[in-house]
Amino acid sequence: MTRALMELNGLTKAYPGVVANSDVSFDIMAGEVHALLGENGAGKSTLVKTIYGLVKPDTGTMMLDGKPFAPAEPRAARAAGIAMVFQHFSLFEALDVAENVALGMENPPPLRDLSQRIKEVSETYGLPLDPSRIVGDLSAGERQRVEIIRCLLQDPKVLIMDEPTSVLTPQEVEVLFQTLRKLRDEGTAILYISHKLEEIRALCDDATVLRLGKVVGTCDPRETSAREMAEMMVGGSLHVPERDGGETGDVLMKIKGLFATSPAEFGTALKDITLDIRAGQVLGIGGVAGNGQDELLGALSGEIRVPPNQIFHGDNDIGHLAPDARRILGICAAPEERMGHAAAPDMSLTENAALTGRKRKALTKNGFLNWRKTRDFAEEIIERFDVRTPGAGNAARSLSGGNLQKFVIGREILQDPQILIVNQPTWGVDASAAAAIRQALLDLAAKGAAVIVISQDLDELMEISDLFAALNEGRLSEPRPTKGLTVEDIGLMLGGAHDMEVAQNA
C-alpha cells in the first residue's frame, strides 16, 4: 500500500512585503511523481528550498519517512535522502564529467572508482555518460544527465526536479521520462516542477496547486486538461494569444553571409547566415540548446562585433556598432540568461530599467540619471507585465525567475523597438504569463516592428511565428512559412537538413 514518504504540515515563510508560503500542507507518496504547480511567484521555489535546507520556515513542520525532518543546510538534506536537480546547472565546463560529479559529493571515492560507478548508474537508468568527457563539449541534455547522475549516486528517497525539460529536445524529454518512471517504480518519490502542462499530464500521478503562497487545490493530471490546470493556477480563465493580421513591410535588417566566432570557449561559431528581417513579421528560430542561439542574438544586438558588410540596417552597415548605438536605431534585445546578463542581480528594478532603457526612454540628461523618470518606467513595466514584487526598489535577485523574465521582456517591449530579438522569451514562465508575453510580442509585430523569437519551445514558435527557421551547429536553414509545416519537416530542419527539397527526396 502506498505510504506518505514526505509530509509537509503548515509550512509558512514570510519575507518583507510578501508571504512566500502560507500554511502549506500536503503529502508526497513513495513511488509517485508529484507535480507542484503554480504561477511565477506562487511560492514553489521557496517551498522546495525549504525541503532542500536552503530556507528555514517561520512555522510548520516536515516529516520524512515517518521521522521529523528539519535540515539546517543542503548537506543535511542530502544526507537524509533529498536530492535536487536545479533549473540552472552548476557545472564547471573545463572539468570532465567525473570531476564535476566528485565536486558535488561529500566524500568522493577515487576518480577511477567513481568513473566506473558513473558508467554503471548511467547505463542502468538509460542516461549513458562518458565520465572522461569535458563538460564544455557536452550538449545541454548531456549536461543535465551529469546533474541527474550526481543525484542518483546519492540513492535518494526524494528527487526534486525544477523545470527539467526546458533545454531538452523532444527525444531527450522522452528518455528523461523513462528514467523518472523507472525511479518511481523503484519507490523513489519525485517532486516535479514544470510549466509545461502537457508534460505534467504525461508523467505525473498527482498534483498540488499553489496560488499566492497557498495550496488552492489538488488534481489527477491524467484526468485534468492542461487548460483546467492552468485556470486552477491563475484562478480564472486563460487568455489565448491572438494575432491581428498585420501586413509584412519593408526589410528592416539584412544579414549577408554572417560569420562570427563565439566569445565563449565552448560556444558555437555562426556560419554563413543570410536573412532578411521584415517589418510586421515574427520570425521563429528553433534549435537545440548550444547551436549558436546566444551567438546569433549577440551578433544582431551588438554584443558581438562582426566584420564589415554582414549586417545592415536599411542601407547602413551596423556590424561595428555597440548595443547602445543599435538601441538608438531601435534594435532591442533580451538574452536567454536573465540573471547576470539581462539583469544585474544586486541592482534594484529601477536601476535595471535604466541599464537598457536610458537611451530610448531618455532617462539621462547631461550624464545624470533622472531617478523619478526611471522609477516611473520601472513601475510601468511592473504594472503592464504583472511583475509580482513589493516595488521598483527591490533587487532583481529577489524576484522569482518567471517574474524577472516578465520584467526583462517588458522592459524591452515598452521601449517601442523597431526590431526586437528575444531568446527563450517564456523560459520558466507560467502558462498565464507566457500567454501575456506572446500576446505582447504579437501586438508589437502588429504595430509594424520586426520580431525575432529564438526558442527551444516548438509549440511557442508554431503559435506566434509567421516564418520558421532552424539553427544547427551555427548554420541557419532557409526560413519557411510556419503554416503547413509538419513535425517531420521541423525535425529535418532541426537536424541540419537545410535544403528541404534534397532532404525530402532523400
BANU-601588 format. One line per 5 residues: for each residue z, x, y of C-alpha. Coordinates in steps of 0.2 Angstrom, whole numbers, always signed. Example, Ala and Ser with C-alpha at 12.3 -4.5 7.8 and 13.67 -1.06 7.14 Angstrom:
# BANU-601588
+39/+62/-22 | +36/+68/-5
END
This chain:
# BANU-601588
+0/+0/+0 | -5/+7/+17 | +10/+13/+27 | +13/+17/+45 | +11/+36/+47
+15/+36/+65 | +24/+23/+75 | +24/+23/+94 | +38/+12/+102 | +39/+8/+121
+31/+24/+127 | +32/+24/+146 | +26/+38/+158 | +25/+37/+177 | +18/+49/+190
+20/+47/+209 | +10/+32/+214 | +4/+27/+196 | +11/+22/+179 | +0/+30/+166
+8/+22/+151 | +19/+6/+151 | +29/+1/+136 | +15/+6/+124 | +19/+2/+106
+8/+2/+90 | +7/+10/+73 | -6/+22/+66 | -8/+20/+47 | -11/+33/+34
-29/+34/+28 | -36/+24/+43 | -47/+29/+58 | -39/+20/+73 | -48/+18/+89
-40/+20/+106 | -50/+11/+119 | -48/+8/+137 | -57/+11/+154 | -55/+28/+163
-38/+29/+170 | -31/+16/+157 | -19/+29/+150 | -27/+36/+135 | -26/+54/+140
-8/+53/+144 | -4/+45/+128 | -12/+57/+117 | -5/+71/+127 | +12/+64/+123
+9/+64/+105 | +2/+82/+105 | +18/+88/+115 | +9/+91/+132 | +18/+77/+141
+36/+71/+139 | +38/+52/+140 | +50/+44/+153 | +56/+32/+140 | +51/+27/+122
+51/+35/+105 | +39/+41/+92 | +41/+41/+73 | +31/+52/+61 | +31/+50/+43
+47/+40/+45 | +57/+53/+55 | +60/+54/+74 | +46/+64/+82 | +48/+71/+100
+38/+88/+101 | +43/+99/+116 | +26/+108/+116 | +10/+108/+106 | +16/+121/+94
+30/+109/+88 | +17/+95/+86 | +5/+106/+76 | +20/+112/+65 | +24/+94/+62
+6/+90/+57 | -3/+84/+73 | -20/+92/+76 | -31/+88/+91 | -50/+91/+95
-51/+91/+114 | -66/+84/+123 | -69/+101/+131 | -70/+116/+119 | -58/+130/+121
-68/+144/+113 | -72/+162/+118 | -91/+164/+117 | -90/+183/+115 | -80/+182/+99
-85/+177/+82 | -80/+161/+73 | -66/+169/+63 | -59/+177/+78 | -59/+161/+88
-50/+152/+73 | -37/+165/+72 | -33/+164/+90 | -28/+145/+88 | -16/+149/+73
+2/+154/+74 | +2/+167/+60 | -16/+170/+56 | -20/+179/+39 | -31/+195/+39
-48/+191/+45 | -56/+194/+28 | -45/+181/+20 | -47/+169/+35 | -66/+171/+34
-66/+166/+16 | -54/+151/+19 | -66/+145/+33 | -81/+146/+21 | -71/+136/+8
-65/+122/+20 | -81/+120/+30 | -91/+118/+14 | -78/+106/+7 | -79/+95/+22
-98/+96/+24 | -97/+107/+40 | -104/+123/+35 | -100/+138/+46 | -103/+157/+45
-87/+165/+50 | -96/+181/+57 | -107/+172/+69 | -104/+174/+88 | -99/+158/+96
-110/+161/+111 | -125/+159/+99 | -119/+143/+91 | -126/+125/+96 | -114/+113/+104
-112/+104/+87 | -108/+120/+78 | -95/+124/+91 | -87/+108/+88 | -86/+112/+70
-76/+128/+74 | -63/+117/+83 | -63/+104/+69 | -61/+118/+55 | -47/+126/+66
-38/+109/+65 | -42/+106/+46 | -34/+123/+42 | -18/+116/+48 | -19/+102/+34
-15/+89/+47 | -6/+72/+45 | -14/+65/+61 | -30/+71/+68 | -34/+66/+86
-52/+66/+92 | -56/+65/+110 | -74/+60/+114 | -80/+70/+99 | -99/+65/+99
-103/+67/+117 | -113/+83/+114 | -120/+79/+97 | -137/+74/+90 | -138/+58/+80
-139/+68/+64 | -124/+79/+69 | -114/+62/+73 | -118/+56/+55 | -112/+72/+47
-96/+71/+58 | -93/+53/+52 | -95/+58/+34 | -81/+72/+37 | -70/+60/+45
-72/+47/+31 | -68/+60/+18 | -52/+65/+28 | -47/+46/+29 | -50/+44/+11
-38/+58/+8 | -24/+50/+18 | -26/+58/+35 | -23/+47/+50 | -37/+49/+63
-34/+43/+81 | -51/+42/+88 | -56/+40/+107 | -73/+36/+112 | -83/+26/+125
-97/+24/+113 | -93/+7/+106 | -106/+6/+93 | -99/+22/+85 | -82/+14/+85
-89/-1/+76 | -97/+10/+63 | -82/+21/+60 | -65/+14/+64 | -54/+2/+54
-43/-4/+68 | -42/-3/+87 | -29/-3/+101 | -35/-8/+119 | -26/-1/+134
-29/-8/+152 | -19/-1/+167 | -7/+9/+155 | -3/-6/+144 | -8/-12/+127
-18/-28/+130 | -25/-31/+113 | -30/-26/+96 | -45/-29/+86 | -55/-25/+70
-70/-16/+77 | -80/-20/+61 | -79/-39/+66 | -80/-37/+85 | -95/-34/+95
-97/-19/+107 | -98/-31/+122 | -82/-40/+116 | -73/-24/+115 | -79/-19/+132
-74/-35/+140 | -56/-33/+132 | -56/-16/+141 | -61/-22/+158 | -53/-39/+157
-69/-48/+162 | -87/-49/+160 | -98/-34/+158 | -112/-31/+171 | -129/-26/+163
-139/-14/+174 | -155/-22/+182 | -170/-14/+190 | -179/-21/+205 | -197/-17/+201
-200/-4/+214 | -217/+4/+217 | -219/+23/+212 | -223/+33/+228 | -229/+50/+233
-225/+66/+224 | -209/+72/+232 | -206/+88/+222 | -219/+98/+212 | -215/+111/+199
-228/+123/+194 | -226/+134/+179 | -207/+136/+182 | -200/+151/+173 | -181/+155/+176
-169/+166/+167 | -151/+159/+164 | -136/+167/+174 | -126/+164/+158 | -126/+177/+145
-129/+164/+131 | -139/+152/+142 | -157/+147/+139 | -171/+153/+150 | -184/+140/+157
-202/+142/+151 | -217/+136/+159 | -211/+119/+166 | -224/+109/+176 | -219/+92/+183
-222/+80/+197 | -207/+71/+204 | -212/+54/+212 | -203/+43/+225 | -195/+27/+217
-196/+34/+199 | -182/+38/+187 | -187/+52/+175 | -176/+54/+160 | -174/+71/+152
-167/+71/+134 | -162/+86/+123 | -148/+93/+113 | -135/+102/+122 | -139/+121/+126
-158/+119/+128 | -159/+123/+146 | -151/+107/+154 | -139/+117/+165 | -153/+130/+170
-165/+116/+175 | -153/+107/+186 | -148/+124/+194 | -167/+128/+197 | -170/+112/+205
-154/+111/+215 | -155/+129/+222 | -141/+137/+212 | -154/+147/+203 | -167/+155/+214
-184/+156/+207 | -200/+167/+211 | -212/+160/+224 | -225/+146/+221 | -215/+137/+207
-205/+124/+216 | -212/+114/+231 | -205/+100/+242 | -221/+92/+249 | -231/+107/+254
-217/+119/+256 | -211/+132/+244 | -192/+130/+242 | -189/+141/+227 | -179/+153/+238
-168/+140/+246 | -150/+139/+243 | -141/+122/+238 | -136/+118/+256 | -153/+121/+263
-160/+109/+250 | -147/+96/+253 | -153/+96/+271 | -170/+92/+264 | -162/+78/+254
-161/+86/+237 | -144/+82/+230 | -137/+86/+213 | -122/+83/+201 | -120/+95/+187
-113/+91/+170 | -96/+101/+172 | -87/+91/+184 | -70/+101/+184 | -73/+118/+192
-92/+116/+195 | -95/+99/+203 | -77/+98/+210 | -63/+111/+214 | -48/+106/+203
-34/+110/+216 | -43/+103/+231 | -40/+85/+237 | -53/+72/+235 | -56/+73/+254
-59/+92/+253 | -71/+89/+238 | -80/+76/+248 | -84/+90/+261 | -90/+103/+248
-107/+95/+246 | -107/+81/+260 | -103/+92/+275 | -122/+94/+279 | -130/+77/+276
-114/+67/+282 | -112/+78/+297 | -94/+82/+293 | -93/+98/+303 | -95/+102/+322
-96/+120/+329 | -90/+126/+312 | -74/+115/+311 | -72/+101/+299 | -69/+83/+306
-55/+78/+295 | -55/+60/+299 | -73/+58/+296 | -72/+67/+280 | -57/+57/+274
-67/+41/+278 | -81/+47/+267 | -69/+51/+253 | -61/+34/+254 | -79/+26/+255
-83/+35/+238 | -66/+29/+231 | -69/+11/+236 | -88/+9/+232 | -86/+18/+215
-69/+11/+210 | -61/+28/+208 | -43/+25/+201 | -32/+36/+212 | -17/+34/+223
-28/+41/+238 | -40/+53/+245 | -26/+66/+247 | -24/+68/+228 | -31/+83/+220
-46/+82/+209 | -37/+88/+194 | -25/+73/+195 | -39/+61/+191 | -45/+56/+173
-61/+64/+168 | -70/+47/+170 | -63/+44/+187 | -68/+61/+193 | -85/+58/+186
-87/+42/+196 | -81/+52/+212 | -94/+66/+209 | -108/+54/+206 | -103/+43/+221
-102/+57/+232 | -120/+62/+229 | -127/+44/+230 | -118/+40/+246 | -127/+55/+254
-143/+44/+253 | -153/+58/+245 | -172/+59/+244 | -171/+67/+227 | -156/+66/+215
-154/+77/+200 | -139/+72/+188 | -134/+80/+172 | -124/+69/+160 | -120/+55/+173
-109/+44/+162 | -101/+58/+151 | -84/+52/+146 | -85/+36/+157 | -80/+19/+150
-93/+5/+147 | -90/-4/+164 | -90/+12/+174 | -106/+18/+165 | -115/+2/+169
-110/+3/+188 | -116/+21/+189 | -133/+17/+180 | -135/+2/+192 | -132/+14/+207
-145/+26/+201 | -157/+12/+199 | -153/+5/+216 | -156/+22/+223 | -173/+23/+215
-177/+5/+221 | -174/+12/+239 | -188/+25/+236 | -178/+40/+230 | -184/+50/+215
-170/+51/+202 | -170/+64/+188 | -157/+60/+174 | -153/+73/+162 | -143/+66/+147
-139/+68/+129 | -137/+49/+128 | -154/+42/+122 | -148/+24/+124 | -144/+28/+143
-161/+36/+145 | -171/+22/+137 | -161/+9/+148 | -164/+16/+165 | -179/+28/+164
-197/+25/+169 | -203/+41/+161 | -195/+51/+147 | -197/+70/+143 | -188/+81/+131
-181/+98/+134 | -181/+110/+119 | -177/+129/+120 | -181/+129/+139 | -198/+120/+137
-201/+103/+144 | -213/+90/+135 | -226/+80/+144 | -217/+65/+152 | -222/+49/+144
-218/+31/+149 | -202/+25/+141 | -208/+8/+137 | -216/+8/+120 | -208/+25/+114
-202/+24/+96 | -187/+33/+89 | -199/+44/+79 | -208/+49/+95 | -192/+53/+103
-186/+63/+88 | -203/+73/+88 | -201/+77/+106 | -183/+82/+105 | -188/+94/+90
-200/+103/+101 | -216/+94/+97 | -223/+95/+114 | -241/+90/+110 | -238/+72/+104
-256/+69/+98 | -255/+85/+87 | -238/+80/+81 | -243/+63/+76 | -259/+69/+67
-249/+82/+58
END
